[in-house]
């Protein structure tokens, strides 16, 4: 793909982008990636909450329950 763009630049079919346009495109790309990462994290949290609510996964233990954990007492 990169070679095709270089060929088009040489043939004059494509104009080289200015530095400002390259920076803007880079910023947009980074924003898209970060937005995707944050969206996946929030969906994962929502999914875990829903699984707890439906009883398909265990609830997290409270600090009091962690202190009274029989497995830790046995160790």
PyMOL commands that set and color helices and strands:
alter all, ss='L'
color gray80, all
select helices_A, chain A and resi 2-11+19-54+63-67+70-74
alter helices_A, ss='H'
color red, helices_A
deselect
rebuild
show_as cartoon
